Structure formats: C-alpha cells, structure tokens
Amino acid sequence: MSGFTDVSEPTSHLNAPNENPEEFSQGVLVDIFNDLGDLLSPTWYVTEAFNLVFGFNPLDEVIDWYSGDWETFLKCGEVWTNVGKACDAIAANVKSGNGALDATWNGNAADAAYVYFDELAKKLGEQQDTLDQLQDAYKHMAHSAYLSAEAVKGFLSGIIDGLLIVGLELAAGTALSWTGVGAAVGYGLAALEIANILRQWGAATEAITQAQQLAQLTASTVENLANDLSNSFKNFPAPGTSYDHPNKAIA
C-alpha cells in the first residue's frame, strides 16, 4: 500500500489568514479619519462655515462611504488562495494515486477508473487559478480603498484648515462690521477660502467616485469568478455505474 502514499498534505495550506495585514497595522480603515474629527472645533463660527459651504459635514459623508470591515475583506482573499493551494495538493495526491493504481490494476474497470480519477485531478487542479484570481480581486480592492482613503484624508485636512480659516474670517467680518471696510475684507477673504475649499472637496469626491467605480468593477469580477467556480463544481466528473464482477462469488 506504500504506492498510495500522499505526495502532499492539503490541510497544511488551510491556515488562518494573516492577523495583521500591513495596510491595517494602524487600525481599521476609518481610523484614518479619526484624527481629523479631533481637529474640528465645536465653535459657532466653524459650524456656520460648515453650513455655509456644504450644508452638511463632509467628514461624516466620507466615513460613511469608507466604513466597513476592509481588514476582514482582505483576509477573505487570502483564504481563497489557501483553498486553491489545498485543491492543487489534493489534485496532486489523486494524480499520484491514480498512477500507482494504473500500474497494478488492468482491465475495463481499471481503464474506467483511470479516466475518472484523471479527470477529477484535472478539475481539482483547475480551481487554484480561479481562486487565486479571487484573491487578487479582493486584495486589489482593499489596497485601493486604503490608498484612496489616504488621498481623501489629505483633501479633508485642507478642507478642515480652510473651514477654520473661514470661521475666523467670518468672526472678524462680523466683529468689524461697524467699520464697513472690516466687514468687506473679512467676508471677502472668507469667500476666497470657500472657493478653495470647494475645489478640494471636488478633488476628494473625484477620488471617492473612482474608488466606487473600482468597487463596482471588482464586484463584477468576483461575481464572474464565483459563477466560474459554481459551473466548474457542477461539471465535476461523476463516477459511472457500479462495476459487477462476472464471478458472482466475488463481491
């Protein structure tokens, strides 16, 4: 029976995913924006600047889009490729065992068994490529979301700085409104800063839109790969009819 010894250990590939993906070593993705929230002053003038420029809190909008367990999403991709490696290892064992069986068993039943196990090994081996592609899709999406969040954080930092300046300029304009000139200068500078804020928000929303488009493309890719896997599993070779030995005394 030594000829049927496995050449690979499939379960050695079924490991838990990496506990600390590099991109998320600082915490979950939305933590990127937490320090920005600490910069926001609750003063009346900053609140007014928010309402004047946006009518909403842009930080809340961004966190809403990027919220989600991206770390687990990335780990899921690693699980897919581990399953693919296990499938390939099982295929290697089936192929090795089939060769050993073919060397010791002859006849019609042996030929039918060889064809079955050969097709089974091929089908199992084919799964690794699709599962690796799944991992690539998950990894690319998670990495892109992280890079996009970093870029948007830069725009938001500029926006928050601008809002603080607008708040101060509005306050100055109001405080000096009795001079006439002071109000014009304060409100005029605020208007210039608002224009700059809107440009930065436009850049931020463009980055988010690109990330959304990538997410949609990734979802489509994952769906197609999942369909490929499903169809492949449905087409796995099935054993033929049971074999009855001509000698009824032999079970």
TIFI-474429 format. One record per residue (C-alpha): residue number from 1; x, y, z. Coordinates in steps of 0.05 Angstrom, whole numbers, padded with zeros to 5 digits, m for minus. Layout:
% residues N
{n->NUM&px->X&py->Y&pz->Z} .
...
//
This chain:
% residues 251
{n->1&px->00000&py->00000&pz->00000} .
{n->2&px->00061&py->00045&pz->00003} .
{n->3&px->00049&py->00063&pz->m00070} .
{n->4&px->m00013&py->00102&pz->m00049} .
{n->5&px->00023&py->00148&pz->00000} .
{n->6&px->00002&py->00220&pz->m00009} .
{n->7&px->00053&py->00266&pz->m00042} .
{n->8&px->00024&py->00328&pz->m00010} .
{n->9&px->m00012&py->00349&pz->00053} .
{n->10&px->m00073&py->00392&pz->00032} .
{n->11&px->m00091&py->00413&pz->00103} .
{n->12&px->m00023&py->00447&pz->00111} .
{n->13&px->m00049&py->00502&pz->00065} .
{n->14&px->m00113&py->00513&pz->00104} .
{n->15&px->m00082&py->00565&pz->00150} .
{n->16&px->m00116&py->00624&pz->00183} .
{n->17&px->m00104&py->00689&pz->00145} .
{n->18&px->m00051&py->00739&pz->00167} .
{n->19&px->m00075&py->00772&pz->00232} .
{n->20&px->m00045&py->00840&pz->00216} .
{n->21&px->m00045&py->00859&pz->00142} .
{n->22&px->00007&py->00914&pz->00132} .
{n->23&px->m00043&py->00966&pz->00108} .
{n->24&px->m00085&py->00958&pz->00171} .
{n->25&px->m00029&py->00957&pz->00222} .
{n->26&px->m00054&py->01025&pz->00247} .
{n->27&px->m00125&py->01001&pz->00256} .
{n->28&px->m00188&py->00996&pz->00214} .
{n->29&px->m00194&py->01039&pz->00152} .
{n->30&px->m00240&py->01092&pz->00182} .
{n->31&px->m00188&py->01105&pz->00236} .
{n->32&px->m00151&py->01144&pz->00183} .
{n->33&px->m00202&py->01199&pz->00191} .
{n->34&px->m00209&py->01198&pz->00267} .
{n->35&px->m00154&py->01249&pz->00279} .
{n->36&px->m00188&py->01296&pz->00230} .
{n->37&px->m00250&py->01295&pz->00273} .
{n->38&px->m00208&py->01317&pz->00332} .
{n->39&px->m00189&py->01380&pz->00293} .
{n->40&px->m00260&py->01403&pz->00285} .
{n->41&px->m00278&py->01459&pz->00333} .
{n->42&px->m00349&py->01460&pz->00360} .
{n->43&px->m00350&py->01536&pz->00359} .
{n->44&px->m00409&py->01570&pz->00329} .
{n->45&px->m00369&py->01602&pz->00272} .
{n->46&px->m00339&py->01536&pz->00249} .
{n->47&px->m00409&py->01505&pz->00250} .
{n->48&px->m00433&py->01564&pz->00209} .
{n->49&px->m00376&py->01553&pz->00160} .
{n->50&px->m00398&py->01480&pz->00151} .
{n->51&px->m00469&py->01501&pz->00137} .
{n->52&px->m00448&py->01558&pz->00092} .
{n->53&px->m00400&py->01518&pz->00048} .
{n->54&px->m00432&py->01449&pz->00048} .
{n->55&px->m00496&py->01446&pz->00086} .
{n->56&px->m00470&py->01380&pz->00116} .
{n->57&px->m00408&py->01352&pz->00150} .
{n->58&px->m00362&py->01326&pz->00094} .
{n->59&px->m00323&py->01282&pz->00144} .
{n->60&px->m00387&py->01244&pz->00160} .
{n->61&px->m00400&py->01233&pz->00086} .
{n->62&px->m00331&py->01205&pz->00075} .
{n->63&px->m00332&py->01160&pz->00135} .
{n->64&px->m00399&py->01133&pz->00113} .
{n->65&px->m00370&py->01112&pz->00046} .
{n->66&px->m00306&py->01081&pz->00073} .
{n->67&px->m00337&py->01047&pz->00133} .
{n->68&px->m00336&py->00972&pz->00132} .
{n->69&px->m00291&py->00915&pz->00154} .
{n->70&px->m00238&py->00922&pz->00099} .
{n->71&px->m00187&py->00884&pz->00140} .
{n->72&px->m00231&py->00822&pz->00141} .
{n->73&px->m00246&py->00833&pz->00068} .
{n->74&px->m00172&py->00829&pz->00053} .
{n->75&px->m00164&py->00767&pz->00097} .
{n->76&px->m00220&py->00733&pz->00058} .
{n->77&px->m00179&py->00740&pz->m00005} .
{n->78&px->m00122&py->00703&pz->00030} .
{n->79&px->m00170&py->00647&pz->00049} .
{n->80&px->m00189&py->00638&pz->m00024} .
{n->81&px->m00117&py->00628&pz->m00046} .
{n->82&px->m00105&py->00579&pz->00012} .
{n->83&px->m00165&py->00538&pz->m00011} .
{n->84&px->m00136&py->00539&pz->m00081} .
{n->85&px->m00070&py->00512&pz->m00056} .
{n->86&px->m00107&py->00457&pz->m00018} .
{n->87&px->m00145&py->00438&pz->m00082} .
{n->88&px->m00080&py->00434&pz->m00120} .
{n->89&px->m00050&py->00390&pz->m00066} .
{n->90&px->m00110&py->00343&pz->m00068} .
{n->91&px->m00103&py->00340&pz->m00144} .
{n->92&px->m00030&py->00320&pz->m00137} .
{n->93&px->m00049&py->00264&pz->m00089} .
{n->94&px->m00104&py->00238&pz->m00135} .
{n->95&px->m00058&py->00240&pz->m00195} .
{n->96&px->m00003&py->00203&pz->m00157} .
{n->97&px->m00051&py->00151&pz->m00131} .
{n->98&px->m00082&py->00142&pz->m00200} .
{n->99&px->m00013&py->00128&pz->m00229} .
{n->100&px->00001&py->00077&pz->m00175} .
{n->101&px->m00067&py->00045&pz->m00185} .
{n->102&px->m00057&py->00041&pz->m00261} .
{n->103&px->00008&py->00004&pz->m00251} .
{n->104&px->m00025&py->m00051&pz->m00210} .
{n->105&px->m00095&py->m00057&pz->m00240} .
{n->106&px->m00115&py->m00076&pz->m00311} .
{n->107&px->m00179&py->m00087&pz->m00348} .
{n->108&px->m00241&py->m00048&pz->m00368} .
{n->109&px->m00258&py->m00027&pz->m00297} .
{n->110&px->m00186&py->m00004&pz->m00287} .
{n->111&px->m00188&py->00037&pz->m00350} .
{n->112&px->m00254&py->00070&pz->m00330} .
{n->113&px->m00226&py->00085&pz->m00260} .
{n->114&px->m00163&py->00115&pz->m00290} .
{n->115&px->m00203&py->00162&pz->m00335} .
{n->116&px->m00247&py->00183&pz->m00277} .
{n->117&px->m00191&py->00198&pz->m00228} .
{n->118&px->m00150&py->00232&pz->m00283} .
{n->119&px->m00208&py->00279&pz->m00299} .
{n->120&px->m00221&py->00290&pz->m00224} .
{n->121&px->m00148&py->00311&pz->m00213} .
{n->122&px->m00150&py->00359&pz->m00272} .
{n->123&px->m00214&py->00391&pz->m00247} .
{n->124&px->m00187&py->00399&pz->m00177} .
{n->125&px->m00122&py->00430&pz->m00204} .
{n->126&px->m00161&py->00480&pz->m00246} .
{n->127&px->m00193&py->00510&pz->m00185} .
{n->128&px->m00129&py->00542&pz->m00160} .
{n->129&px->m00124&py->00592&pz->m00217} .
{n->130&px->m00195&py->00617&pz->m00206} .
{n->131&px->m00186&py->00621&pz->m00131} .
{n->132&px->m00121&py->00659&pz->m00140} .
{n->133&px->m00157&py->00708&pz->m00185} .
{n->134&px->m00209&py->00717&pz->m00130} .
{n->135&px->m00154&py->00733&pz->m00080} .
{n->136&px->m00123&py->00783&pz->m00129} .
{n->137&px->m00191&py->00818&pz->m00136} .
{n->138&px->m00202&py->00823&pz->m00061} .
{n->139&px->m00130&py->00846&pz->m00049} .
{n->140&px->m00133&py->00899&pz->m00103} .
{n->141&px->m00198&py->00927&pz->m00078} .
{n->142&px->m00175&py->00930&pz->m00005} .
{n->143&px->m00109&py->00962&pz->m00024} .
{n->144&px->m00143&py->01012&pz->m00070} .
{n->145&px->m00193&py->01031&pz->m00016} .
{n->146&px->m00136&py->01044&pz->00033} .
{n->147&px->m00096&py->01087&pz->m00017} .
{n->148&px->m00159&py->01125&pz->m00036} .
{n->149&px->m00174&py->01138&pz->00037} .
{n->150&px->m00104&py->01165&pz->00048} .
{n->151&px->m00112&py->01212&pz->m00012} .
{n->152&px->m00181&py->01236&pz->00011} .
{n->153&px->m00153&py->01248&pz->00081} .
{n->154&px->m00104&py->01297&pz->00050} .
{n->155&px->m00160&py->01336&pz->00017} .
{n->156&px->m00202&py->01335&pz->00081} .
{n->157&px->m00143&py->01362&pz->00121} .
{n->158&px->m00141&py->01421&pz->00074} .
{n->159&px->m00216&py->01429&pz->00077} .
{n->160&px->m00216&py->01430&pz->00153} .
{n->161&px->m00160&py->01480&pz->00155} .
{n->162&px->m00200&py->01522&pz->00106} .
{n->163&px->m00263&py->01517&pz->00148} .
{n->164&px->m00225&py->01541&pz->00209} .
{n->165&px->m00199&py->01600&pz->00170} .
{n->166&px->m00269&py->01615&pz->00143} .
{n->167&px->m00296&py->01613&pz->00214} .
{n->168&px->m00244&py->01662&pz->00237} .
{n->169&px->m00255&py->01708&pz->00177} .
{n->170&px->m00330&py->01707&pz->00187} .
{n->171&px->m00320&py->01723&pz->00260} .
{n->172&px->m00273&py->01780&pz->00242} .
{n->173&px->m00321&py->01807&pz->00190} .
{n->174&px->m00377&py->01807&pz->00240} .
{n->175&px->m00335&py->01838&pz->00295} .
{n->176&px->m00312&py->01894&pz->00248} .
{n->177&px->m00378&py->01902&pz->00212} .
{n->178&px->m00388&py->01970&pz->00244} .
{n->179&px->m00328&py->01996&pz->00203} .
{n->180&px->m00356&py->01975&pz->00136} .
{n->181&px->m00287&py->01962&pz->00109} .
{n->182&px->m00272&py->01908&pz->00161} .
{n->183&px->m00335&py->01870&pz->00141} .
{n->184&px->m00317&py->01873&pz->00067} .
{n->185&px->m00247&py->01848&pz->00080} .
{n->186&px->m00268&py->01793&pz->00128} .
{n->187&px->m00324&py->01767&pz->00085} .
{n->188&px->m00284&py->01775&pz->00021} .
{n->189&px->m00227&py->01733&pz->00048} .
{n->190&px->m00277&py->01681&pz->00071} .
{n->191&px->m00306&py->01678&pz->00001} .
{n->192&px->m00237&py->01664&pz->m00029} .
{n->193&px->m00224&py->01610&pz->00022} .
{n->194&px->m00292&py->01579&pz->00008} .
{n->195&px->m00274&py->01575&pz->m00066} .
{n->196&px->m00210&py->01538&pz->m00047} .
{n->197&px->m00249&py->01491&pz->m00001} .
{n->198&px->m00298&py->01473&pz->m00056} .
{n->199&px->m00240&py->01457&pz->m00104} .
{n->200&px->m00211&py->01409&pz->m00052} .
{n->201&px->m00278&py->01377&pz->m00040} .
{n->202&px->m00285&py->01368&pz->m00115} .
{n->203&px->m00218&py->01331&pz->m00116} .
{n->204&px->m00240&py->01289&pz->m00056} .
{n->205&px->m00306&py->01269&pz->m00088} .
{n->206&px->m00270&py->01252&pz->m00153} .
{n->207&px->m00224&py->01205&pz->m00114} .
{n->208&px->m00285&py->01174&pz->m00080} .
{n->209&px->m00320&py->01166&pz->m00147} .
{n->210&px->m00260&py->01130&pz->m00176} .
{n->211&px->m00259&py->01084&pz->m00115} .
{n->212&px->m00333&py->01070&pz->m00124} .
{n->213&px->m00323&py->01052&pz->m00197} .
{n->214&px->m00267&py->01005&pz->m00178} .
{n->215&px->m00311&py->00973&pz->m00125} .
{n->216&px->m00366&py->00962&pz->m00177} .
{n->217&px->m00315&py->00932&pz->m00225} .
{n->218&px->m00287&py->00887&pz->m00171} .
{n->219&px->m00357&py->00864&pz->m00152} .
{n->220&px->m00370&py->00845&pz->m00225} .
{n->221&px->m00303&py->00808&pz->m00228} .
{n->222&px->m00318&py->00770&pz->m00164} .
{n->223&px->m00387&py->00752&pz->m00189} .
{n->224&px->m00359&py->00725&pz->m00254} .
{n->225&px->m00306&py->00684&pz->m00218} .
{n->226&px->m00358&py->00657&pz->m00170} .
{n->227&px->m00400&py->00635&pz->m00229} .
{n->228&px->m00339&py->00601&pz->m00260} .
{n->229&px->m00328&py->00563&pz->m00195} .
{n->230&px->m00401&py->00543&pz->m00190} .
{n->231&px->m00403&py->00518&pz->m00261} .
{n->232&px->m00338&py->00481&pz->m00251} .
{n->233&px->m00364&py->00445&pz->m00189} .
{n->234&px->m00427&py->00426&pz->m00226} .
{n->235&px->m00385&py->00395&pz->m00282} .
{n->236&px->m00341&py->00353&pz->m00237} .
{n->237&px->m00336&py->00282&pz->m00265} .
{n->238&px->m00384&py->00234&pz->m00233} .
{n->239&px->m00368&py->00160&pz->m00224} .
{n->240&px->m00401&py->00115&pz->m00275} .
{n->241&px->m00447&py->00057&pz->m00258} .
{n->242&px->m00423&py->00007&pz->m00206} .
{n->243&px->m00380&py->m00049&pz->m00231} .
{n->244&px->m00405&py->m00121&pz->m00223} .
{n->245&px->m00352&py->m00176&pz->m00229} .
{n->246&px->m00373&py->m00233&pz->m00275} .
{n->247&px->m00359&py->m00281&pz->m00219} .
{n->248&px->m00417&py->m00271&pz->m00172} .
{n->249&px->m00377&py->m00301&pz->m00115} .
{n->250&px->m00332&py->m00240&pz->m00117} .
{n->251&px->m00364&py->m00180&pz->m00083} .
//
